[in-house]
Amino acid sequence: MTTRTLSPELLRRMDAYPWLIHRLTYRRANHPNIHVRGYKEEGTITTAFDMTVLNDMDRFHLAMDAMDRLPQLGDARVYWKQQLQEKLVEHRQYIAANGQDLPEIRNWQWGGKR
């Protein structure tokens, strides 16, 4: 499938190496609007969610990244990004003290009907 974009931003989380996507799209039209997050080889012995935090691929970093590309959020963006940054600080402190993810992460389940 071919996707053509002339101006929209594309933000993609990839379970691989981001430089690969950048190399594949380097000479394509609209390359500056492609933003890829991937593993940065910062692994350690920790939880699966913390691995995504260390690689800036967790829900908080991705939400902040998306907010940076939505100018229509205006000044509200600053407030929401601060809330997400504080949640990341809480995560780091909790995992350092308890060796596991925050309960809201650890016990999270898909909502809705199954």
Contacts in CASP RR format, 6 or more apart in sequence:
PFRMAT RR
TARGET T0000
AUTHOR 0000-0000-0000
METHOD contacts of the structure
MODEL  1
MTTRTLSPELLRRMDAYPWLIHRLTYRRANHPNIHVRGYKEEGTITTAFD
MTVLNDMDRFHLAMDAMDRLPQLGDARVYWKQQLQEKLVEHRQYIAANGQ
DLPEIRNWQWGGKR
5 30 0 8 1.000
5 33 0 8 1.000
6 29 0 8 1.000
6 30 0 8 1.000
7 30 0 8 1.000
7 33 0 8 1.000
8 33 0 8 1.000
9 33 0 8 1.000
9 35 0 8 1.000
9 69 0 8 1.000
10 33 0 8 1.000
10 34 0 8 1.000
10 35 0 8 1.000
11 35 0 8 1.000
11 37 0 8 1.000
11 62 0 8 1.000
11 65 0 8 1.000
11 66 0 8 1.000
11 69 0 8 1.000
12 21 0 8 1.000
12 34 0 8 1.000
12 35 0 8 1.000
12 36 0 8 1.000
12 37 0 8 1.000
13 37 0 8 1.000
13 38 0 8 1.000
13 57 0 8 1.000
13 62 0 8 1.000
14 21 0 8 1.000
14 36 0 8 1.000
14 37 0 8 1.000
14 38 0 8 1.000
15 38 0 8 1.000
15 39 0 8 1.000
16 38 0 8 1.000
16 39 0 8 1.000
17 38 0 8 1.000
17 39 0 8 1.000
18 36 0 8 1.000
18 37 0 8 1.000
18 38 0 8 1.000
18 39 0 8 1.000
21 34 0 8 1.000
21 36 0 8 1.000
22 34 0 8 1.000
22 36 0 8 1.000
25 31 0 8 1.000
25 34 0 8 1.000
35 65 0 8 1.000
35 69 0 8 1.000
37 55 0 8 1.000
37 56 0 8 1.000
37 57 0 8 1.000
37 61 0 8 1.000
37 62 0 8 1.000
37 65 0 8 1.000
38 55 0 8 1.000
38 56 0 8 1.000
38 57 0 8 1.000
39 55 0 8 1.000
39 57 0 8 1.000
40 54 0 8 1.000
40 55 0 8 1.000
40 56 0 8 1.000
42 54 0 8 1.000
42 55 0 8 1.000
43 51 0 8 1.000
43 54 0 8 1.000
43 55 0 8 1.000
44 51 0 8 1.000
44 54 0 8 1.000
46 54 0 8 1.000
46 95 0 8 1.000
47 95 0 8 1.000
47 99 0 8 1.000
47 100 0 8 1.000
47 101 0 8 1.000
49 58 0 8 1.000
49 101 0 8 1.000
49 105 0 8 1.000
49 106 0 8 1.000
50 91 0 8 1.000
50 95 0 8 1.000
50 101 0 8 1.000
52 58 0 8 1.000
53 60 0 8 1.000
53 61 0 8 1.000
53 88 0 8 1.000
53 91 0 8 1.000
53 92 0 8 1.000
60 84 0 8 1.000
60 85 0 8 1.000
60 87 0 8 1.000
60 88 0 8 1.000
60 91 0 8 1.000
61 88 0 8 1.000
63 80 0 8 1.000
63 84 0 8 1.000
64 81 0 8 1.000
64 84 0 8 1.000
64 85 0 8 1.000
67 73 0 8 1.000
67 77 0 8 1.000
67 80 0 8 1.000
67 81 0 8 1.000
68 77 0 8 1.000
70 77 0 8 1.000
73 80 0 8 1.000
90 102 0 8 1.000
91 101 0 8 1.000
91 102 0 8 1.000
91 105 0 8 1.000
94 101 0 8 1.000
94 102 0 8 1.000
95 101 0 8 1.000
95 102 0 8 1.000
100 106 0 8 1.000
END
